[in-house]
Amino acid sequence: MTAITDPTTIPGMAGGSGRGLMMAGLIVAFIGLCIVLIRVLRVPEYWMPLMVGVGLFLLGFIRWMTSKDS
């Protein structure tokens, strides 16, 4: 167990950049977009988990590819 030396910082937070919150917002927005597309395109609802899962995988893959050090 480690002690927090500075009470204004949270362990694991990179300077409070908000990057995690932006990613969470992107995930929620993407899920909403998938739901809207399913309703508009009249895709059966049982395809929703697959569409969301593949989309989240692709978002993660793109983020991984763009964050790699060349």
C-alpha positions as CSV (number, residue, x, y, z in Angstrom):
1,M,0.0,0.0,0.0
2,T,1.4,3.4,-0.9
3,A,0.8,6.7,0.8
4,I,-0.3,9.8,-1.1
5,T,2.2,12.5,-0.5
6,D,0.3,15.3,-2.3
7,P,-3.4,15.3,-1.5
8,T,-4.2,17.3,-4.7
9,T,-3.0,14.5,-7.0
10,I,-4.6,11.1,-7.7
11,P,-2.4,8.1,-8.4
12,G,-2.7,7.0,-12.0
13,M,-3.9,10.3,-13.3
14,A,-1.6,11.9,-15.8
15,G,-1.7,15.5,-14.7
16,G,-5.5,15.6,-14.9
17,S,-5.4,15.8,-18.7
18,G,-9.0,14.6,-19.1
19,R,-8.0,12.0,-21.7
20,G,-9.9,9.3,-20.0
21,L,-13.0,11.4,-19.8
22,M,-12.8,12.2,-23.5
23,M,-12.4,8.5,-24.3
24,A,-15.4,7.6,-22.1
25,G,-17.5,10.3,-23.8
26,L,-16.4,9.0,-27.2
27,I,-17.5,5.5,-26.2
28,V,-20.9,6.6,-25.0
29,A,-21.4,8.7,-28.2
30,F,-20.4,5.8,-30.3
31,I,-22.9,3.5,-28.6
32,G,-25.6,6.1,-29.1
33,L,-24.7,6.3,-32.8
34,C,-24.9,2.5,-33.1
35,I,-28.4,2.5,-31.5
36,V,-29.5,5.3,-33.9
37,L,-28.2,3.5,-36.9
38,I,-29.9,0.3,-35.9
39,R,-33.2,2.1,-35.6
40,V,-32.8,4.1,-38.8
41,L,-31.5,1.1,-40.9
42,R,-34.0,-1.3,-39.3
43,V,-31.3,-3.7,-38.4
44,P,-32.5,-6.5,-36.0
45,E,-31.7,-5.5,-32.4
46,Y,-29.7,-8.7,-31.7
47,W,-27.0,-7.2,-34.0
48,M,-26.4,-4.3,-31.6
49,P,-23.8,-6.0,-29.3
50,L,-21.8,-7.1,-32.4
51,M,-21.9,-3.6,-34.0
52,V,-20.9,-1.9,-30.7
53,G,-18.2,-4.5,-30.0
54,V,-16.6,-4.3,-33.4
55,G,-16.8,-0.5,-33.3
56,L,-15.2,-0.3,-29.9
57,F,-12.5,-2.7,-31.1
58,L,-11.8,-0.5,-34.1
59,L,-11.7,2.7,-32.0
60,G,-9.2,1.0,-29.6
61,F,-7.1,-0.2,-32.5
62,I,-7.0,3.2,-34.2
63,R,-6.0,4.8,-30.8
64,W,-3.3,2.2,-30.3
65,M,-1.9,2.7,-33.8
66,T,-1.8,6.5,-33.5
67,S,-0.2,6.4,-30.1
68,K,2.7,4.1,-31.0
69,D,6.1,5.6,-31.0
70,S,7.6,5.3,-34.4
